[in-house]
Amino acid sequence: MLQRISHFPITAYLAITGAVRSFKNDERGLSGVVVAILLILVAIFAVILIWRFLGGWIDEMWQRITQNSNTVTPR
C-alpha cells in the first residue's frame, strides 16, 4: 500500500505532462478558435473606426431630427 502511495505523484505527473503534450500537438480545433477570435477583433475594430469617423455626423443628424420632431404635425 505504501508503495502505491509513493507512485502516485509520479503517475500524476506523467498523466498531466502527457495530457499537455497531446494538447500541444493536437491542431484540430486550434485554427477554428483562432479564426473566431480574429473575426471578433476585426468586427470590434470596424465598429470603432466607423464610430470615430461617423460619430459626429450621426450625432448632428440626431440633433436635427429631434429638434424638427416638434415642428412636424401628424395628419
N, C-alpha and C positions, 0 to 999 in steps of 0.2 A: 504494500500500500504506500509506503514511504517512497518507494522508487517511482511510482506513478505520479505522486505529487511533485517530485523533483523534475520529472519530464514535462510537466505542464507548461512552465514558462517557455521551454524550447519549442514545444508543439504550438503554442500560441504565437510565438514569434515567427515560426515558419509559415503558419497559416496566414498571418497578416501580410508578411512580405510577399508571399505567393499571390495573394489577392491583389495587392498593389501592383505587382509586376504584371499580372494578367490584365489589369485595368489600363495600365500604361500602354501595353502592346495592342490592346483591342481598339481598333479605329472605326468600328461600325457606326456608332451613334455620335461620334465626336463631330463630324462635319455638319450634321443637322443642327446641333446645338450652336456651333459657330455661326452658321448661316442665319439662324434665328436671332442671335444677339446682334449680328451686323445689320440685319434688316431693322431691328428696333432702333439701333443707333442712327441709322440713315434717316428713318422717319422722324426721330426727335430733332435731328439736325435740320431737316427740311422745314419742320414747323417753326423752329427758332428763326431760321432765315426768312421765311415768309412773314412771320410776325414782326421781325425787325424792319423789313423793307416796306411792308404794307400796313403796319400797325397804326401809324399816324394818319394815313389816308382813311383807314376803316374808322378810327375814332372821329375824324372830321365828318365823314358821311353819316355816322350815327348821330352826331350832334345836329346836323342839318335835318335829319329825319325826325328827331324828337322835337326840335323847335317848330317844324312845319306841321307836326301832327295836331297842334292846337288850332291851326287855321283851316284844316280840312274838315268839311262837314259831311256827314253821311247823307245819302239820297233818300 
